[in-house]
Amino acid sequence: MSNHAKRLALALICWLALPGAATALDVRIGYVQWVPDAGPVLSNVTPEPEDAGLRGAELAIDDNNASGRFLDQHYVLESHMAESEEQAHAAFERMLESGIELFVLRVPAETLLAMADTAAERALLFNAGAKEDTLRTGDCRANMLHTQTSFAMLTDALAQWLNLRRWQQAFLITGPTDDDRAWADAFRRSAARFGVELVADKTWTFDADLRRTASRELPLFTQASDYDVVVVADTRGDFGEYVPFNTWLPRPVVGTQGMMPVAWHRVVESWGAAQLQNRFRELAGRDMNGDDYAAWAGVRSVGTAVTELGVAEHGTLRDAILSEDFQLAAFKGRRLGYRPWNGQLRQPITLVHPQGLVITAPIEGFLHPVTDLDSLGYDAAESDCRIHP
């Protein structure tokens, strides 16, 4: 028997052994996206693709169907790109009433919580958009899991690296938006956690056109006696792109610009990631980003659980996904699972600059009694959430 025939025979045996494998199964997944207009950006930062998130979900549906066809499982993505919060709620409720029990959502935190409360015990939701730490520490919902990384996971990864490099004196610059402040708050916590001192903590309040004035404004703004690194919290891209090479002292820039902690980036190629990157480029005509990856991980989590159980009932899938036995193959060098107390997907964080990978956190030496992945973000003792026994 040839190797190909042996593989087919093994696949058939595995298929026959799965519960419910002999019964055709249709799995509908709803995807709703609404990203509020961030307003005018003061720099020439490259705009985020309007379909970021959606394309990741579409790729994951293709992946689910590629394996599901051997098990007579068929996956359908019903998506809606909303132009307002009202449209997003209406699309979500329409899908819910049509019988969809599984959702991947890229919407702001308040919208997400309202949708979770609307769904109650009728559906399982995957948060692929909101990074707010409050969703993981107190404002949790039993029917809501998170594939999007939290602010604390990103800043903990960065602070681990600063500790490793012994760059322990930081100059923090915070932008004007709510996300900027949330990112900066998370970094302040991470700095205290991993031994990084903030020698300066300033808010960016200028509205000048930095294309003409950066070389004058930024050296004066970043004056201090000494610091090892400049940390920028500018999620929208108002000023952060102009900070490198314009600081008072010749120091590296990290944070939302410079060297950045991200869930996913085009430079990630190890552990089979190059194959995922290529398939995404073929589908979307662009590179995959962190929002695409979060949506992909949500849809793939559903596919993985359905493959194992042979059912698509949301409560059964939720319990399986939150169990210690669940493992998501996610092209990050290890199989991933969810934190049972708050539903956050445990995952490594990549530290990158625009053209290359620096390192992947958790960094060796930062230990944890359960898994080193729980050294990134709020641990169980730091969270009031208890969504699963």
Summary of the structure (lengths in Angstrom):
residues: 389
radius of gyration: 21.8
end to end distance: 47.8
largest distance: 74.3
contacts: 1320
relative contact order: 0.16
helix: 40%
strand: 19%
